[in-house]
């Protein structure tokens, strides 16, 4: 998926709903958590454009995972790969 960018609506949703861990974030990566530390979201930032080009989410709670997939999907984000086991 060359030239892919995470939809701006999805990024705005993440920025509004979750807390950025600035101690783990840097110019090439932004990491967010929920208030209960049950969910981690990482945006991979393109070095030339400064725009997110990949998103990774992790949680041990299937319902929370499904909700986030659905929420971000409403902004046009389509997943190349999802797994409940990885």
Phi and psi restraints in degrees (range 20) as a CNS / XPLOR table:
assign (resid 1 and name C) (resid 2 and name N)
       (resid 2 and name CA) (resid 2 and name C) 1.0 -63.6 20.0 2
assign (resid 2 and name N) (resid 2 and name CA)
       (resid 2 and name C) (resid 3 and name N) 1.0 144.7 20.0 2
assign (resid 2 and name C) (resid 3 and name N)
       (resid 3 and name CA) (resid 3 and name C) 1.0 67.3 20.0 2
assign (resid 3 and name N) (resid 3 and name CA)
       (resid 3 and name C) (resid 4 and name N) 1.0 17.3 20.0 2
assign (resid 3 and name C) (resid 4 and name N)
       (resid 4 and name CA) (resid 4 and name C) 1.0 -74.4 20.0 2
assign (resid 4 and name N) (resid 4 and name CA)
       (resid 4 and name C) (resid 5 and name N) 1.0 140.4 20.0 2
assign (resid 4 and name C) (resid 5 and name N)
       (resid 5 and name CA) (resid 5 and name C) 1.0 -130.8 20.0 2
assign (resid 5 and name N) (resid 5 and name CA)
       (resid 5 and name C) (resid 6 and name N) 1.0 141.0 20.0 2
assign (resid 5 and name C) (resid 6 and name N)
       (resid 6 and name CA) (resid 6 and name C) 1.0 -63.9 20.0 2
assign (resid 6 and name N) (resid 6 and name CA)
       (resid 6 and name C) (resid 7 and name N) 1.0 130.5 20.0 2
assign (resid 6 and name C) (resid 7 and name N)
       (resid 7 and name CA) (resid 7 and name C) 1.0 -53.9 20.0 2
assign (resid 7 and name N) (resid 7 and name CA)
       (resid 7 and name C) (resid 8 and name N) 1.0 138.2 20.0 2
assign (resid 7 and name C) (resid 8 and name N)
       (resid 8 and name CA) (resid 8 and name C) 1.0 -59.7 20.0 2
assign (resid 8 and name N) (resid 8 and name CA)
       (resid 8 and name C) (resid 9 and name N) 1.0 -33.2 20.0 2
assign (resid 8 and name C) (resid 9 and name N)
       (resid 9 and name CA) (resid 9 and name C) 1.0 -64.0 20.0 2
assign (resid 9 and name N) (resid 9 and name CA)
       (resid 9 and name C) (resid 10 and name N) 1.0 -38.3 20.0 2
assign (resid 9 and name C) (resid 10 and name N)
       (resid 10 and name CA) (resid 10 and name C) 1.0 -66.7 20.0 2
assign (resid 10 and name N) (resid 10 and name CA)
       (resid 10 and name C) (resid 11 and name N) 1.0 -41.7 20.0 2
assign (resid 10 and name C) (resid 11 and name N)
       (resid 11 and name CA) (resid 11 and name C) 1.0 -63.1 20.0 2
assign (resid 11 and name N) (resid 11 and name CA)
       (resid 11 and name C) (resid 12 and name N) 1.0 -44.8 20.0 2
assign (resid 11 and name C) (resid 12 and name N)
       (resid 12 and name CA) (resid 12 and name C) 1.0 -61.2 20.0 2
assign (resid 12 and name N) (resid 12 and name CA)
       (resid 12 and name C) (resid 13 and name N) 1.0 -40.3 20.0 2
assign (resid 12 and name C) (resid 13 and name N)
       (resid 13 and name CA) (resid 13 and name C) 1.0 -61.0 20.0 2
assign (resid 13 and name N) (resid 13 and name CA)
       (resid 13 and name C) (resid 14 and name N) 1.0 -46.7 20.0 2
assign (resid 13 and name C) (resid 14 and name N)
       (resid 14 and name CA) (resid 14 and name C) 1.0 -61.6 20.0 2
assign (resid 14 and name N) (resid 14 and name CA)
       (resid 14 and name C) (resid 15 and name N) 1.0 -46.7 20.0 2
assign (resid 14 and name C) (resid 15 and name N)
       (resid 15 and name CA) (resid 15 and name C) 1.0 -62.2 20.0 2
assign (resid 15 and name N) (resid 15 and name CA)
       (resid 15 and name C) (resid 16 and name N) 1.0 -33.4 20.0 2
assign (resid 15 and name C) (resid 16 and name N)
       (resid 16 and name CA) (resid 16 and name C) 1.0 -80.7 20.0 2
assign (resid 16 and name N) (resid 16 and name CA)
       (resid 16 and name C) (resid 17 and name N) 1.0 -39.7 20.0 2
assign (resid 16 and name C) (resid 17 and name N)
       (resid 17 and name CA) (resid 17 and name C) 1.0 -90.4 20.0 2
assign (resid 17 and name N) (resid 17 and name CA)
       (resid 17 and name C) (resid 18 and name N) 1.0 -18.8 20.0 2
assign (resid 17 and name C) (resid 18 and name N)
       (resid 18 and name CA) (resid 18 and name C) 1.0 -128.3 20.0 2
assign (resid 18 and name N) (resid 18 and name CA)
       (resid 18 and name C) (resid 19 and name N) 1.0 162.5 20.0 2
assign (resid 18 and name C) (resid 19 and name N)
       (resid 19 and name CA) (resid 19 and name C) 1.0 -98.8 20.0 2
assign (resid 19 and name N) (resid 19 and name CA)
       (resid 19 and name C) (resid 20 and name N) 1.0 128.9 20.0 2
assign (resid 19 and name C) (resid 20 and name N)
       (resid 20 and name CA) (resid 20 and name C) 1.0 -79.4 20.0 2
assign (resid 20 and name N) (resid 20 and name CA)
       (resid 20 and name C) (resid 21 and name N) 1.0 132.2 20.0 2
assign (resid 20 and name C) (resid 21 and name N)
       (resid 21 and name CA) (resid 21 and name C) 1.0 -88.9 20.0 2
assign (resid 21 and name N) (resid 21 and name CA)
       (resid 21 and name C) (resid 22 and name N) 1.0 91.4 20.0 2
assign (resid 21 and name C) (resid 22 and name N)
       (resid 22 and name CA) (resid 22 and name C) 1.0 -64.6 20.0 2
assign (resid 22 and name N) (resid 22 and name CA)
       (resid 22 and name C) (resid 23 and name N) 1.0 -24.7 20.0 2
assign (resid 22 and name C) (resid 23 and name N)
       (resid 23 and name CA) (resid 23 and name C) 1.0 -70.0 20.0 2
assign (resid 23 and name N) (resid 23 and name CA)
       (resid 23 and name C) (resid 24 and name N) 1.0 -21.1 20.0 2
assign (resid 23 and name C) (resid 24 and name N)
       (resid 24 and name CA) (resid 24 and name C) 1.0 -105.3 20.0 2
assign (resid 24 and name N) (resid 24 and name CA)
       (resid 24 and name C) (resid 25 and name N) 1.0 -13.3 20.0 2
assign (resid 24 and name C) (resid 25 and name N)
       (resid 25 and name CA) (resid 25 and name C) 1.0 -86.1 20.0 2
assign (resid 25 and name N) (resid 25 and name CA)
       (resid 25 and name C) (resid 26 and name N) 1.0 153.3 20.0 2
assign (resid 25 and name C) (resid 26 and name N)
       (resid 26 and name CA) (resid 26 and name C) 1.0 -152.7 20.0 2
assign (resid 26 and name N) (resid 26 and name CA)
       (resid 26 and name C) (resid 27 and name N) 1.0 -176.2 20.0 2
assign (resid 26 and name C) (resid 27 and name N)
       (resid 27 and name CA) (resid 27 and name C) 1.0 -61.7 20.0 2
assign (resid 27 and name N) (resid 27 and name CA)
       (resid 27 and name C) (resid 28 and name N) 1.0 -22.7 20.0 2
assign (resid 27 and name C) (resid 28 and name N)
       (resid 28 and name CA) (resid 28 and name C) 1.0 -102.6 20.0 2
assign (resid 28 and name N) (resid 28 and name CA)
       (resid 28 and name C) (resid 29 and name N) 1.0 -0.1 20.0 2
assign (resid 28 and name C) (resid 29 and name N)
       (resid 29 and name CA) (resid 29 and name C) 1.0 -159.8 20.0 2
assign (resid 29 and name N) (resid 29 and name CA)
       (resid 29 and name C) (resid 30 and name N) 1.0 136.8 20.0 2
assign (resid 29 and name C) (resid 30 and name N)
       (resid 30 and name CA) (resid 30 and name C) 1.0 -121.6 20.0 2
assign (resid 30 and name N) (resid 30 and name CA)
       (resid 30 and name C) (resid 31 and name N) 1.0 131.9 20.0 2
assign (resid 30 and name C) (resid 31 and name N)
       (resid 31 and name CA) (resid 31 and name C) 1.0 -119.3 20.0 2
assign (resid 31 and name N) (resid 31 and name CA)
       (resid 31 and name C) (resid 32 and name N) 1.0 134.0 20.0 2
assign (resid 31 and name C) (resid 32 and name N)
       (resid 32 and name CA) (resid 32 and name C) 1.0 -126.6 20.0 2
assign (resid 32 and name N) (resid 32 and name CA)
       (resid 32 and name C) (resid 33 and name N) 1.0 153.2 20.0 2
assign (resid 32 and name C) (resid 33 and name N)
       (resid 33 and name CA) (resid 33 and name C) 1.0 -135.7 20.0 2
assign (resid 33 and name N) (resid 33 and name CA)
       (resid 33 and name C) (resid 34 and name N) 1.0 161.9 20.0 2
assign (resid 33 and name C) (resid 34 and name N)
       (resid 34 and name CA) (resid 34 and name C) 1.0 -88.1 20.0 2
assign (resid 34 and name N) (resid 34 and name CA)
       (resid 34 and name C) (resid 35 and name N) 1.0 172.6 20.0 2
assign (resid 34 and name C) (resid 35 and name N)
       (resid 35 and name CA) (resid 35 and name C) 1.0 -67.3 20.0 2
assign (resid 35 and name N) (resid 35 and name CA)
       (resid 35 and name C) (resid 36 and name N) 1.0 -21.6 20.0 2
assign (resid 35 and name C) (resid 36 and name N)
       (resid 36 and name CA) (resid 36 and name C) 1.0 -99.5 20.0 2
assign (resid 36 and name N) (resid 36 and name CA)
       (resid 36 and name C) (resid 37 and name N) 1.0 5.6 20.0 2
assign (resid 36 and name C) (resid 37 and name N)
       (resid 37 and name CA) (resid 37 and name C) 1.0 58.8 20.0 2
assign (resid 37 and name N) (resid 37 and name CA)
       (resid 37 and name C) (resid 38 and name N) 1.0 32.6 20.0 2
assign (resid 37 and name C) (resid 38 and name N)
       (resid 38 and name CA) (resid 38 and name C) 1.0 -98.5 20.0 2
assign (resid 38 and name N) (resid 38 and name CA)
       (resid 38 and name C) (resid 39 and name N) 1.0 -7.4 20.0 2
assign (resid 38 and name C) (resid 39 and name N)
       (resid 39 and name CA) (resid 39 and name C) 1.0 -141.5 20.0 2
assign (resid 39 and name N) (resid 39 and name CA)
       (resid 39 and name C) (resid 40 and name N) 1.0 136.1 20.0 2
assign (resid 39 and name C) (resid 40 and name N)
       (resid 40 and name CA) (resid 40 and name C) 1.0 -124.3 20.0 2
assign (resid 40 and name N) (resid 40 and name CA)
       (resid 40 and name C) (resid 41 and name N) 1.0 133.1 20.0 2
assign (resid 40 and name C) (resid 41 and name N)
       (resid 41 and name CA) (resid 41 and name C) 1.0 -125.5 20.0 2
assign (resid 41 and name N) (resid 41 and name CA)
       (resid 41 and name C) (resid 42 and name N) 1.0 130.2 20.0 2
assign (resid 41 and name C) (resid 42 and name N)
       (resid 42 and name CA) (resid 42 and name C) 1.0 -123.4 20.0 2
assign (resid 42 and name N) (resid 42 and name CA)
       (resid 42 and name C) (resid 43 and name N) 1.0 130.2 20.0 2
assign (resid 42 and name C) (resid 43 and name N)
       (resid 43 and name CA) (resid 43 and name C) 1.0 -104.6 20.0 2
assign (resid 43 and name N) (resid 43 and name CA)
       (resid 43 and name C) (resid 44 and name N) 1.0 127.3 20.0 2
assign (resid 43 and name C) (resid 44 and name N)
       (resid 44 and name CA) (resid 44 and name C) 1.0 -91.3 20.0 2
assign (resid 44 and name N) (resid 44 and name CA)
       (resid 44 and name C) (resid 45 and name N) 1.0 125.6 20.0 2
assign (resid 44 and name C) (resid 45 and name N)
       (resid 45 and name CA) (resid 45 and name C) 1.0 -103.2 20.0 2
assign (resid 45 and name N) (resid 45 and name CA)
       (resid 45 and name C) (resid 46 and name N) 1.0 129.2 20.0 2
assign (resid 45 and name C) (resid 46 and name N)
       (resid 46 and name CA) (resid 46 and name C) 1.0 -67.0 20.0 2
assign (resid 46 and name N) (resid 46 and name CA)
       (resid 46 and name C) (resid 47 and name N) 1.0 132.1 20.0 2
assign (resid 46 and name C) (resid 47 and name N)
       (resid 47 and name CA) (resid 47 and name C) 1.0 -67.0 20.0 2
assign (resid 47 and name N) (resid 47 and name CA)
       (resid 47 and name C) (resid 48 and name N) 1.0 -27.8 20.0 2
assign (resid 47 and name C) (resid 48 and name N)
       (resid 48 and name CA) (resid 48 and name C) 1.0 -91.6 20.0 2
assign (resid 48 and name N) (resid 48 and name CA)
       (resid 48 and name C) (resid 49 and name N) 1.0 -40.9 20.0 2
assign (resid 48 and name C) (resid 49 and name N)
       (resid 49 and name CA) (resid 49 and name C) 1.0 -92.1 20.0 2
assign (resid 49 and name N) (resid 49 and name CA)
       (resid 49 and name C) (resid 50 and name N) 1.0 -22.0 20.0 2
assign (resid 49 and name C) (resid 50 and name N)
       (resid 50 and name CA) (resid 50 and name C) 1.0 73.7 20.0 2
assign (resid 50 and name N) (resid 50 and name CA)
       (resid 50 and name C) (resid 51 and name N) 1.0 10.4 20.0 2
assign (resid 50 and name C) (resid 51 and name N)
       (resid 51 and name CA) (resid 51 and name C) 1.0 -103.9 20.0 2
assign (resid 51 and name N) (resid 51 and name CA)
       (resid 51 and name C) (resid 52 and name N) 1.0 147.5 20.0 2
assign (resid 51 and name C) (resid 52 and name N)
       (resid 52 and name CA) (resid 52 and name C) 1.0 -66.2 20.0 2
assign (resid 52 and name N) (resid 52 and name CA)
       (resid 52 and name C) (resid 53 and name N) 1.0 129.4 20.0 2
assign (resid 52 and name C) (resid 53 and name N)
       (resid 53 and name CA) (resid 53 and name C) 1.0 -118.0 20.0 2
assign (resid 53 and name N) (resid 53 and name CA)
       (resid 53 and name C) (resid 54 and name N) 1.0 -4.2 20.0 2
assign (resid 53 and name C) (resid 54 and name N)
       (resid 54 and name CA) (resid 54 and name C) 1.0 -153.5 20.0 2
assign (resid 54 and name N) (resid 54 and name CA)
       (resid 54 and name C) (resid 55 and name N) 1.0 151.6 20.0 2
assign (resid 54 and name C) (resid 55 and name N)
       (resid 55 and name CA) (resid 55 and name C) 1.0 -135.9 20.0 2
assign (resid 55 and name N) (resid 55 and name CA)
       (resid 55 and name C) (resid 56 and name N) 1.0 136.8 20.0 2
assign (resid 55 and name C) (resid 56 and name N)
       (resid 56 and name CA) (resid 56 and name C) 1.0 -127.8 20.0 2
assign (resid 56 and name N) (resid 56 and name CA)
       (resid 56 and name C) (resid 57 and name N) 1.0 133.6 20.0 2
assign (resid 56 and name C) (resid 57 and name N)
       (resid 57 and name CA) (resid 57 and name C) 1.0 -127.6 20.0 2
assign (resid 57 and name N) (resid 57 and name CA)
       (resid 57 and name C) (resid 58 and name N) 1.0 148.3 20.0 2
assign (resid 57 and name C) (resid 58 and name N)
       (resid 58 and name CA) (resid 58 and name C) 1.0 -145.4 20.0 2
assign (resid 58 and name N) (resid 58 and name CA)
       (resid 58 and name C) (resid 59 and name N) 1.0 138.3 20.0 2
assign (resid 58 and name C) (resid 59 and name N)
       (resid 59 and name CA) (resid 59 and name C) 1.0 -163.5 20.0 2
assign (resid 59 and name N) (resid 59 and name CA)
       (resid 59 and name C) (resid 60 and name N) 1.0 156.8 20.0 2
assign (resid 59 and name C) (resid 60 and name N)
       (resid 60 and name CA) (resid 60 and name C) 1.0 -94.3 20.0 2
assign (resid 60 and name N) (resid 60 and name CA)
       (resid 60 and name C) (resid 61 and name N) 1.0 -0.7 20.0 2
assign (resid 60 and name C) (resid 61 and name N)
       (resid 61 and name CA) (resid 61 and name C) 1.0 -105.8 20.0 2
assign (resid 61 and name N) (resid 61 and name CA)
       (resid 61 and name C) (resid 62 and name N) 1.0 110.4 20.0 2
assign (resid 61 and name C) (resid 62 and name N)
       (resid 62 and name CA) (resid 62 and name C) 1.0 -57.4 20.0 2
assign (resid 62 and name N) (resid 62 and name CA)
       (resid 62 and name C) (resid 63 and name N) 1.0 -43.7 20.0 2
assign (resid 62 and name C) (resid 63 and name N)
       (resid 63 and name CA) (resid 63 and name C) 1.0 -63.0 20.0 2
assign (resid 63 and name N) (resid 63 and name CA)
       (resid 63 and name C) (resid 64 and name N) 1.0 -40.1 20.0 2
assign (resid 63 and name C) (resid 64 and name N)
       (resid 64 and name CA) (resid 64 and name C) 1.0 -66.5 20.0 2
assign (resid 64 and name N) (resid 64 and name CA)
       (resid 64 and name C) (resid 65 and name N) 1.0 -41.5 20.0 2
assign (resid 64 and name C) (resid 65 and name N)
       (resid 65 and name CA) (resid 65 and name C) 1.0 -60.4 20.0 2
assign (resid 65 and name N) (resid 65 and name CA)
       (resid 65 and name C) (resid 66 and name N) 1.0 -48.9 20.0 2
assign (resid 65 and name C) (resid 66 and name N)
       (resid 66 and name CA) (resid 66 and name C) 1.0 -61.6 20.0 2
assign (resid 66 and name N) (resid 66 and name CA)
       (resid 66 and name C) (resid 67 and name N) 1.0 -40.5 20.0 2
assign (resid 66 and name C) (resid 67 and name N)
       (resid 67 and name CA) (resid 67 and name C) 1.0 -63.2 20.0 2
assign (resid 67 and name N) (resid 67 and name CA)
       (resid 67 and name C) (resid 68 and name N) 1.0 -44.4 20.0 2
assign (resid 67 and name C) (resid 68 and name N)
       (resid 68 and name CA) (resid 68 and name C) 1.0 -65.5 20.0 2
assign (resid 68 and name N) (resid 68 and name CA)
       (resid 68 and name C) (resid 69 and name N) 1.0 -40.9 20.0 2
assign (resid 68 and name C) (resid 69 and name N)
       (resid 69 and name CA) (resid 69 and name C) 1.0 -58.2 20.0 2
assign (resid 69 and name N) (resid 69 and name CA)
       (resid 69 and name C) (resid 70 and name N) 1.0 -44.0 20.0 2
assign (resid 69 and name C) (resid 70 and name N)
       (resid 70 and name CA) (resid 70 and name C) 1.0 -66.1 20.0 2
assign (resid 70 and name N) (resid 70 and name CA)
       (resid 70 and name C) (resid 71 and name N) 1.0 -46.4 20.0 2
assign (resid 70 and name C) (resid 71 and name N)
       (resid 71 and name CA) (resid 71 and name C) 1.0 -58.7 20.0 2
assign (resid 71 and name N) (resid 71 and name CA)
       (resid 71 and name C) (resid 72 and name N) 1.0 -48.7 20.0 2
assign (resid 71 and name C) (resid 72 and name N)
       (resid 72 and name CA) (resid 72 and name C) 1.0 -71.9 20.0 2
assign (resid 72 and name N) (resid 72 and name CA)
       (resid 72 and name C) (resid 73 and name N) 1.0 -29.6 20.0 2
assign (resid 72 and name C) (resid 73 and name N)
       (resid 73 and name CA) (resid 73 and name C) 1.0 -63.3 20.0 2
assign (resid 73 and name N) (resid 73 and name CA)
       (resid 73 and name C) (resid 74 and name N) 1.0 -28.3 20.0 2
assign (resid 73 and name C) (resid 74 and name N)
       (resid 74 and name CA) (resid 74 and name C) 1.0 -67.6 20.0 2
assign (resid 74 and name N) (resid 74 and name CA)
       (resid 74 and name C) (resid 75 and name N) 1.0 -13.9 20.0 2
assign (resid 74 and name C) (resid 75 and name N)
       (resid 75 and name CA) (resid 75 and name C) 1.0 -99.1 20.0 2
assign (resid 75 and name N) (resid 75 and name CA)
       (resid 75 and name C) (resid 76 and name N) 1.0 9.5 20.0 2
assign (resid 75 and name C) (resid 76 and name N)
       (resid 76 and name CA) (resid 76 and name C) 1.0 92.4 20.0 2
assign (resid 76 and name N) (resid 76 and name CA)
       (resid 76 and name C) (resid 77 and name N) 1.0 4.8 20.0 2
assign (resid 76 and name C) (resid 77 and name N)
       (resid 77 and name CA) (resid 77 and name C) 1.0 -74.6 20.0 2
assign (resid 77 and name N) (resid 77 and name CA)
       (resid 77 and name C) (resid 78 and name N) 1.0 126.5 20.0 2
assign (resid 77 and name C) (resid 78 and name N)
       (resid 78 and name CA) (resid 78 and name C) 1.0 -117.1 20.0 2
assign (resid 78 and name N) (resid 78 and name CA)
       (resid 78 and name C) (resid 79 and name N) 1.0 135.4 20.0 2
assign (resid 78 and name C) (resid 79 and name N)
       (resid 79 and name CA) (resid 79 and name C) 1.0 -92.6 20.0 2
assign (resid 79 and name N) (resid 79 and name CA)
       (resid 79 and name C) (resid 80 and name N) 1.0 131.8 20.0 2
assign (resid 79 and name C) (resid 80 and name N)
       (resid 80 and name CA) (resid 80 and name C) 1.0 -76.7 20.0 2
assign (resid 80 and name N) (resid 80 and name CA)
       (resid 80 and name C) (resid 81 and name N) 1.0 -29.6 20.0 2
assign (resid 80 and name C) (resid 81 and name N)
       (resid 81 and name CA) (resid 81 and name C) 1.0 -152.1 20.0 2
assign (resid 81 and name N) (resid 81 and name CA)
       (resid 81 and name C) (resid 82 and name N) 1.0 133.0 20.0 2
assign (resid 81 and name C) (resid 82 and name N)
       (resid 82 and name CA) (resid 82 and name C) 1.0 -136.9 20.0 2
assign (resid 82 and name N) (resid 82 and name CA)
       (resid 82 and name C) (resid 83 and name N) 1.0 151.3 20.0 2
assign (resid 82 and name C) (resid 83 and name N)
       (resid 83 and name CA) (resid 83 and name C) 1.0 -155.4 20.0 2
assign (resid 83 and name N) (resid 83 and name CA)
       (resid 83 and name C) (resid 84 and name N) 1.0 140.9 20.0 2
assign (resid 83 and name C) (resid 84 and name N)
       (resid 84 and name CA) (resid 84 and name C) 1.0 -89.5 20.0 2
assign (resid 84 and name N) (resid 84 and name CA)
       (resid 84 and name C) (resid 85 and name N) 1.0 -7.6 20.0 2
assign (resid 84 and name C) (resid 85 and name N)
       (resid 85 and name CA) (resid 85 and name C) 1.0 -106.5 20.0 2
assign (resid 85 and name N) (resid 85 and name CA)
       (resid 85 and name C) (resid 86 and name N) 1.0 -18.2 20.0 2
